[in-house]
């Protein structure tokens, strides 16, 4: 699903960025260009980042496994 039509950023792009350590919409904008034009996608992107970060395993637990 496209989240940012202006820059062609999809939910998959966002998930990949979050999995690589992106923790905020500002970082997401720097990595993908999301929200750099009109900004109408920023609210949805913030919700997605928060949800995806909550789903990821804790780094300490992943390293211990």
C-alpha positions as CSV (number, residue, x, y, z in Angstrom):
1,X,0.0,0.0,0.0
2,X,1.3,3.5,-0.9
3,X,1.6,5.7,2.2
4,X,3.3,8.7,0.5
5,X,2.1,9.1,-3.0
6,X,4.4,12.2,-3.6
7,X,7.5,10.1,-3.2
8,X,6.3,6.6,-3.9
9,X,6.9,5.2,-0.3
10,X,5.0,2.1,0.5
11,X,4.3,0.3,3.8
12,X,7.0,-2.2,2.9
13,X,9.5,0.6,2.6
14,X,8.5,1.8,6.0
15,X,8.7,-1.7,7.6
16,X,12.1,-2.2,6.1
17,X,13.4,1.1,7.5
18,X,12.0,0.4,10.9
19,X,13.5,-3.1,10.9
20,X,16.9,-1.4,10.1
21,X,16.5,0.9,13.2
22,X,14.5,3.8,12.0
23,X,12.7,5.1,15.1
24,X,10.9,8.3,14.1
25,X,9.1,9.9,11.2
26,X,12.0,12.4,10.9
27,X,14.4,9.5,10.3
28,X,12.0,8.0,7.9
29,X,11.8,11.2,5.9
30,X,15.6,11.3,5.7
31,X,15.8,7.7,4.6
32,X,12.8,7.5,2.2
33,X,11.7,11.0,1.4
34,X,8.3,10.3,3.0
35,X,6.5,13.5,3.8
36,X,9.0,15.8,2.3
37,X,6.5,17.3,-0.2
38,X,2.9,17.9,1.0
39,X,3.2,16.1,4.4
40,X,-0.3,14.6,4.4
41,X,1.1,11.1,5.0
42,X,3.0,12.0,8.2
43,X,0.2,11.1,10.6
44,X,-0.3,7.7,9.1
45,X,3.4,7.1,8.9
46,X,3.9,8.0,12.6
47,X,1.2,5.5,13.6
48,X,2.8,2.8,11.4
49,X,6.3,3.4,12.9
50,X,4.9,3.2,16.4
51,X,3.0,0.0,15.7
52,X,5.9,-1.7,13.9
53,X,8.3,-0.8,16.6
54,X,5.9,-2.4,19.2
55,X,5.9,-5.6,17.1
56,X,9.7,-5.9,16.8
57,X,11.4,-8.1,19.4
58,X,13.6,-6.4,21.9
59,X,17.2,-6.2,20.7
60,X,18.6,-7.6,23.9
61,X,16.4,-10.7,23.7
62,X,17.2,-11.2,20.1
63,X,20.9,-11.0,20.8
64,X,20.6,-13.5,23.7
65,X,18.8,-16.1,21.6
